[in-house]
Amino acid sequence: MPSLTVDLSGQTALVTGASQGIGKAIALSLAASGAKVACLARNAEKLASTVDEIKQAGGEAIVIAADATDSEAAQAAVDKVVEEWGQLDILVNNAGITRDTLLPRMSDEDWDAVMATNLRSVFLYTRAGAGAMMRAKKGRIINISSVSGLMGNPGQANYSASKAGIIGFTQTVARELGSKRRQITVNAICPGFIASDMTEALGPALEQMVKEKIPLGRLGEADEIAQSVLYLASDAGSYITGQVLVVDGGLTA
């Protein structure tokens, strides 16, 4: 797939949920564009694979193994990036989980776990990252939401609520952090159905049904979400803030 040509040399990034899927693709794309990337997730072994791939391609990256829902860990992660590289320029809040079931069967734990990982983590890392960006008077915050936060999806009341929450959070924080002095942009990306282990588990019949609902007739690729992140992180996205970029092949059109 052709890659967007963006020069992020001299910039640093922190990506949550960087051990696999969309998060890994984002970390690799940022690094390929010249950014130094801190890769954060719970699984240190999978993170090491992401970081090794970046280093083998000539990039610079570090592993931060942490629980994205932990407040102290969020501040420590941002502090580590600033200590290591002097600044934090780009924050991508991507960490997310699903605990799918219909509402009558959804447990308190199903609800709380998804809200904590998907929404609380965005609050924690944005709060921590905003402090460093405000001191530097610049920054890009990019939150990964979902089309489920725009139109809902049966069996995903918790997931849809968390992703809708990210959109409202993004639009509010964009107003709070945007000013002539600060130049901090805050945006959200809403992926549609992206090819992954989860979509493979649907089986051929269900996957075909999903594709038939998408005007472009196919699932998206993680790299296509990563390209959208690059655009918003680049100079080309400097006048875009408080916006929701939907990348779904026309599903919600």
N, C-alpha and C positions, 0 to 999 in steps of 0.2 A: 504493500500500500504506500503511495507517495506520502512523504512526510512534510508537514508545514515547516518552512525554514524560518526559524526564530533564533535570535542570538541572546541567550541569557547568561553569557559569560560574566563572571564577577558577582552573580546573584546566588542566593541560597534559598533552599526550599525545605519545607517539612511536609511530608505526606503521611497521613494516618491511614491505616489499613493497607499498607504498601506491600504486604507479603504475597498477594496473589490477585488475579483478576484485574479489574479496572485500576485498583490502586497501584499494582505493580506496573501496569502499562503507563500510568501517569508518571511514576518515579523514573522509569527508563526513558521516557520522552523528555522530561525536564533535564535529565542528566545528559542526554544526547544533544540537547540544545545549549549545553555549557554550564548549567546550574550545578552547584553542589547540593546534594540531596540527603536529608536525614529521613530514613525510612523507619516508620513506627508501626508496630503491631504487637500482639501478644506472643506470637510464635517466633522465637529468635532464630530457629533453624531455617524456616521459610524466608525470613527477612535476610538472613545471611546469603541465601541464594540470589535474592534481588540485588543486594549490594555487590556480590561477587560479579554478577552479570554487568553491572555498571562499571566496575573497576576494570574488568577484562576489555571493555570497550573504550577504556581510557578516561573514564569519568571519575568523580570523587563522591563518595557516599559513606554514611555511617549507619550502624544499626542502633535503634532505640527500642528495646523490648519493654513494653509497658501496656498496662490496661488503659484503654482510651477513656474509660469512665471515671478514672481516678484523678481528683482535682490536683493533688500534690504532684502526681506524675506528669500532668499536663504542663504545669509551671516548670518543673524540672527539665522536661524535654525542650521547651523553648529556651530555657537558660543554657542548656547544653549546646544548642545550635549557636547561640550568640557567643558563648565562651569559645567554641571551636572555630567559628568562622567570622565572628565580629558583628553579625547582623542576621535578621530574618526578613527576607524580601517577599517570599511566596509561601502561603499556607494553604494546603489542600486538605479539607476535611472530608475524608472518604470512608472512614471506618463505618461498617454497617453489618447487621445480621438480620435474619428472618426467623420467625417462630410462627409459621403459618397454621392457622386453623380457624374454623368459623367461630363467630362471636360467642355462641352459647357454650362452646367447649374451651374457650380461651381462658387460661388460668391467669391469676395475678402475676405469676412469675413470667409467663409469656409476654404479658404487656410490659412489665417493668424492665425486663432484659432488653427488649427492642428499643424502648424509649431511652434507656440509659446509653446504650451503644450508639444509636443512630442520631439522637437529638442532644442529650446531655453532653456527649463528647464534643459536638460542634460548639456548644456554649463554652465549655471549658477551654478548648484550644483556641477559640477566637478571642476569649477574654485574655488568655495568657499571651497570645501572639500579638494582639492589638497594642499591648503595652510596649513591646519592642518596636513595633512599627510606628507608633506615635512618637517615640523618642527619635526615630530616624526620619520621621516626616515623609514616609512613603511605604507602600506595601500593596500586595494583592492577596485577597482572601477569596478562595473559591470553594464553595460547598457543594458536595454531590448529593442531590436530592433524587427524585424519581418521578416518572409519569404517574406512578401510583399515588403520589402526593397531589396530583392535579385532578385525577378522575376516579380514584379509588379502585379497589380490586377485591373481589370476594375472597374471604379467607385471610385478608391482610389488613384488618382494622388497625392493628398495632403498627404495622409497617407504614401503611398509608398515612396514619396520623403523624408518625414521626417525620416522614418526608414532607408532609404539608407544613409541619412546624418549622422545618428548615427554611422553607420559602419565606414564611412570615418573619422569621429571625433574620434572614439575609436582608430583606428589604428594610427592616428597622435599623439594623447595625450599619447598613450602607448610609443611612441618613445621619447616624451618630458620628461615624468616622470620616465622612466626606467633608472636606473643607479646602480652601485655597492653601492653607498652611500644611495640611496633612497629606493630601494626595493618596489616600488609601481607598482602594476600590473593593467592594464586596459583592460577589455575584454567585448565583446558583446555576448548576447544570442539572437538567432532568433527563437521564438516559431512559430509553425505552427498553425493549427486550434485547439484551446483549448476550451473544454467544458465550456460554460458560459451562462449568460442570453442572450448575443448577438447571440450565435449559436443556442440556443433554439428558438429564434425568427425567425430563418430561416424556421421552420416548418419541419415535418418529411421527406417530399419529397426532399427538398433542402439539408437537412442534410445528407440524404442517398447518394445523388450525390457527396457531398464533401467526404464522407467516401470512396466512390469508387475510388477516385483519390489518396487516401493515401495507400501505400503498406501495412501498418500494419492494415488497415481496420477499424480504429477507430479514434475518436478525442482524443487529449491529455488531460491530467488533469493538473490543476494549480499546484498541488503538484509535478508533474514531472519537471516543470520549476523551482520550488523552490529547488528541489534536485540538479539541475544543478548549481544554485547559490551557494548552500552549497559547492559543489566541488570546484568551483573557489575561494570561500572565504577561504577555508581551506588550511592547509599546503600542501596538495596534489597538489594544484594549484599554488604553489610558483614559478614555472618556466614557467608558461603560461601567456603570455601577448601579446596584439595586435591581439588577435584571435577572430574568430566568431564561436560560438558553435551553430549549427543548431539542434533544437529539434522539429522535425516535422513528425515523423513516416515514413520518406522516401519520403515525398511529393516532395522535390526538388532534389531527387537523380537522 
